Amino acid sequence: MKKGLLLFWVCSLLCFPVLSVRAEDSSLKIQALPDQNSVKAGMMFLVHVRVVNSSSDTSAEFWGNTCSYEKHWVTDNPGVFLQSWTCNENALEQITLSPGDAYEKNIILYIPKEDNKNGPVIFRLGFKRMSEDGDVAEPLWSDPVTMRVIVPDAPASVAAPVITDKTSQAAEPAAKNVTPQIVVPESSAPAVSRNLTFQDPGIPAKVAPGDEFSISLTSNPSTGFHWKMTLPESDKAVTFLKSEYVASQQSMPGVPGQEVFRFKALTAGETKAAFVYERPWETKVAPTRKIFTILVQKN
């Protein structure tokens, strides 16, 4: 009898804490929701990730980075890579999830496929929780995600314009009437006064001195969101002209349109235009970001 009681108390001290940790782990579910199901090789795409507390009566707590939160995430496929954020400030914050709540972020990935074949790539995303002292737990994994990778043909000379896939527009509201990006081959373009529109941050915007060009992004002001654009202070390659909102041709209320930013190329060089899609009053929600590389090249 005494031996049985001793075993019970030992188990009470040693077994129960382990079981509570496992119960907390099992209550956290990882969801990975890509914004598209196909992508060109080497181009970035967005995945909306969620850590959901599926418990009906227990809160869950962990710590996370306020800026470089992509460091909490890993993939189980060595051919799938996460794109890091550039952070001016970074700190740890405590995350408390009540039953049913979710911790949500948008992360950017890319797949530099090298076998020159179209086909599916399967991967999972894992979330690594942190403790207050910086210890990192083993990742909790999402269900498998399948992304079809498209390897475009790249002949030596291309006579026709290149039209990008609308599905590469990560983290933007869906729009049915979106003007596709058209890049005129340099060999057939006049020296000045070309009008070019770019929509895909994964492809450098190539222009010539004297060109006026636009960067067009899907936007829905009725939701309170708008795009904020910045250029480097030392930039001399391009100058910003103006921005305008172009409403959708559809008459239905709430349909997103295009926010168009117009520039003029001045002199040969390279610069980056950074865009943030945000609500001004939301200070604790990570905004959607896009960075366009602009190459001004002489013919």
LINCORBEL-V844472 format. One line per field, one symbol per residue. ss: DSSP state (@ for helix, = for strand, . for the rest). phi: phi as a letter, one per 40 degrees, with the letter a starting at -180 (. if undefined). burial: I if it has 24 or more other C-alpha atoms within 12 Angstrom, else O. A space follows every 10 residues. Layout:
ss = ???
phi = ???
burial = ???
This chain:
ss = .@@@@@@@@@ @@@@@@@@@@ @@@@@@@=== ====...=== ...======= ===......= =====...@@ @@===..... ==........ .======... .========= ........== ===.===..= .....=...= ==..====== .......... .==..@@@.. .......... .==..@@@.. ....====.. ....===... .========. @@@..===== =......=== ======.... ......==== =====...== ========.. .......=== ======...
phi = .ccccccccc cccbccdccc ccccdcccbb bbbccabaac dgccabbcbb bbccccabcb babaccbccc ccbbbcbccb bcccccbcba acbcbbbcdg cbcbabbbba bccbcfbcic bbabbbbbcb cccgcbcccc bcccbbbccb bccbccbbcc cbbccccccc gbccbcbbcc cbbcdccbcc cbgcbbbbbb ccbdccbbdg cbabbbbcab dccgcacbbb bdcccbcbbc cababbcccc cccgccbbcb bbbbcbadib abbbbbbacd cccbbcccbb bbcbbcbcc
burial = OOOOOOOOOO OOOOOOOOOO OOOIIOIIII IIIIIIIIII IIIIIIIIII IIIIOOOOOI IIIIIIIIII IIIIIOOOII IIIOIOOOOO OOOOIOIOOO IIIIIIIIII IIIOOOOOOO IOIIIIIIII OOOOOOOOII IIOOIIIIII OOOOOOOOOO OOOIIIIIII IIIIIOOIII IIIIOIOOOO OIOIIIIIII IIIIIIIIII IIIIIIIIII IOOOIIIIIO IOOOOOIIII OOOOOOIIOO OOOOIIIIII IIIIIIIOOI IIIOIIIIOO OOOOOIIIII IIIIIIIOO
